[in-house]
Amino acid sequence: MITPRQLQDSAAVADHYDELDPIYRQLWGEHVHHGLWRTGREDSGHAVEALSDLVADKLRFSAGDHLVDIGCGYGATARRFATRGARVTGFTLSTEQLTYAPPTQNVTLIRQDWLENGMETGSARGAYSIESSEHMTDKPAFFRQARRVLEMDRRLVVCAWLASETPKAWEVRHLLEPICYEGRLPSMGSESEYRAMALASGFVCEDFEDLSTSVPRTWSICLGRLLRGLVRDEALRRQVLRSRNRLFALSVPRLMLAYRTGAMRYGIFTFVAR
């Protein structure tokens, strides 16, 4: 497990998303996750929706099912699933994200730490986490809570930033550890570590898909938009320069290089509760 040089807790994660909220919305929009490029011809809007739709396909939910969105952001994926008939309860640490999430029928968004979610045992028929497990201070507890709230034989789909199984020392020091610190990730696990934590919590891994070559374009687009914005938009430039979390800008080129070297991977797990 890769950990940053300075402990990152849930308060640091919330502060990151609250303070950078206007920047995230301006640079990327309502989906706070990678885009998925299958053909390379997709624009960024279709690419982020493609990742959400892949999660939906792997969840195999039916109209009327109650789903849990662990780390819901602005609720964009939850709203997309609601159009297919799901009822979704989403959890976020960010007050600002809830402020900008439009009210939607059959979607309930809550500002609450997932590790203390308070949901009834066995109350959900599906759960998903799109790039939020990285921010969990206790990853085994993340899986235990998901298993607790799910009915038997229901699915948990996890899209995760993953460390290589055998990263080189320089990759840990100059890429993975700084990415954790700058992005407020308490830790970054590998595929095998995720599998082990899920198994220990009562899940079996039904499927794993490596998307490491299909998502990195996200960061070249973000970098281009950020650089143009810094040159042309005085308000954005002021926000970035004054931000307590401005070091995250340094993670964008690190992420691009980490994907290119293989130090970092991106995977989507489908776990089944047993």
Steps between C-alpha positions, in 0.01 A plus 500: 500500500641839399458769767585872489771661707235681703181337629188597306171476689135549403516869595785553252301321229193716566710818497657395168166463324337799667780740415566369148129466419478793254819387327378141462168616357663743259765258373308171493130541578251311714671159485796492739665196343703385201358475154502171308623508141417178314544636146701815569243710318281575803489851641554538873126522576424170330813342650399566862149374431649187340678417827177544696316281252764228531445502877125466441554202270713326760252570782216334303236690695129502428244780517401555862830374645655705779863582419771667706741747343809505724665835434228646280657835411234720342273200455533487121533122483221456757270715287594300191410175677173651624395549137520120475262461792744457790465666838840631605643614832832680460765593755755782476727683740466829311252771592567682174420196290159472666441870446536464123324163465151562356211332685380193312218256558620164639846641582597584859845649562642519851806672644635214709815292533431161339686329782225626733210488254222385735314302233296198599663162454397331175312806377663535155487294184816644352788729588768675302806712565646699213842623612404552864660196668836676456380767744397253771711518815419135578465297181412168670217685678388638162444143384347385830242778487416420138449133587286591799254715306469265201257215462650157439616439141485870411787683333751762604675666204820688579691723257839560656834670451745214559870479566705251303569174681874568482566871456861612477643702788518818290137454391387480862709800605435731207160389369278287723576645842472863380176418317358371828613811687393755239167328434418439868504122470566330835635204300509340156462123478588246234265260323603212726450710814148597390417137429629394843309772689178418316538126561560557871176703515280234341525574127612289209650669196280422202692711252791742464557719196821695454419838340849646534531575130145636463487776763828702507380741231301657784816662633636639174163668446497636857857626467421680176190662647688599816788661310266692269293609798804623691599716203156634406291497818615729779240366744615140446864603529426672830308197631783261416780718636320573827375147559622299797472197270681653201764225511242272334587675175840332521332160510358538150836447321594241763183305421572514129850363556385240755258352246763510227762317708250249639565612858128573527209306358125551480269209560133422544410215735170320521455339841208283610381481861508146643 
